[in-house]
Structures are given as structure tokens and as C-alpha cells.
């Protein structure tokens, strides 16, 4: 019984890490998929991102590939 509970907890933790926010950005305008914070945003990052995994926060997001932080100025909230 303990093994089953441990396996379930591990699978939940792994699943939460596997489903992150995905960003598509061009010229400082970004659109996000699977984000808990916003659907699109105006940022200070002017690089082009295509389906990059990011970690979102209310005021910024972090590109997980290179740990770059991008500040968010304007947002459209997630529903």
C-alpha cells in the first residue's frame, strides 16, 4: 500500500514538471499556452521564441532553456 502511494505522489510531481507553460514571442509580444497567469503579454524580451518552455509568474517569466528572466508589462489574463 505504501509503494502505491509513493508511486502516485511521484507521478504527480513528474507530471506537474512535464506540463509547463509554452511561449511564442516575437518583438517583445508573447503568447502563452498552458500558463496559469496570462495568455499574452508585452515584455522586455525582444528575442524570437518558438514553443519554448517557460516558468510564468505574475510580473515576469523565465525561459527555462537559458534561465533568462523577462519582465512583463501588459497582460491578457488567462481564463
C-alpha positions in Angstrom: 0.0 0.0 0.0 2.8 2.4 0.8 4.5 1.7 -2.5 1.3 2.6 -4.4 1.0 5.9 -2.5 4.7 6.7 -3.2 4.3 5.9 -6.9 1.2 8.1 -7.1 2.9 11.0 -5.5 6.0 10.7 -7.7 3.9 10.5 -10.8 2.0 13.7 -9.8 5.3 15.5 -9.2 6.7 14.4 -12.5 3.5 15.3 -14.4 3.5 18.8 -12.9 7.0 19.4 -14.2 6.2 18.0 -17.6 3.3 20.3 -18.2 4.8 23.8 -18.2 3.9 27.0 -20.0 4.9 27.3 -23.6 5.8 30.7 -25.0 5.9 32.1 -28.6 7.5 35.5 -28.8 8.4 38.0 -31.5 9.4 41.6 -31.0 8.5 41.7 -27.3 5.0 40.4 -27.8 4.5 36.9 -26.4 1.6 34.4 -26.4 1.5 31.6 -23.9 0.0 28.1 -23.8 -0.8 26.3 -20.6 0.0 29.4 -18.5 -1.8 29.9 -15.2 -1.0 33.6 -15.2 -1.7 35.1 -18.7 -2.5 34.3 -22.3 -0.4 37.0 -24.0 1.9 39.7 -22.8 4.1 42.7 -23.8 7.6 42.1 -22.4 11.1 43.5 -22.4 12.5 40.4 -24.2 12.8 41.1 -27.9 14.2 37.7 -29.0 12.1 35.3 -31.0 10.9 32.2 -29.1 9.1 29.3 -30.8 7.4 26.9 -28.5 9.9 27.5 -25.7 9.1 26.1 -22.2 8.9 28.9 -19.6 8.0 29.3 -16.0 5.5 32.1 -15.5 5.0 34.4 -12.6 2.7 37.5 -12.2 5.5 40.0 -13.1 7.9 38.0 -15.2 8.6 34.7 -16.8 11.8 32.7 -17.1 12.9 30.9 -20.2 14.0 27.5 -18.9 16.4 26.8 -21.7 18.8 29.6 -20.7 17.3 30.9 -17.4 16.7 34.4 -18.8 14.2 36.5 -17.0 11.8 38.6 -19.0 9.7 41.3 -17.3 6.0 41.5 -18.2 4.5 45.0 -18.8 1.0 44.4 -20.1 -1.0 41.2 -20.0 -4.2 39.5 -21.1 -5.2 37.3 -18.2 -5.7 33.5 -18.5 -9.3 32.3 -18.2 
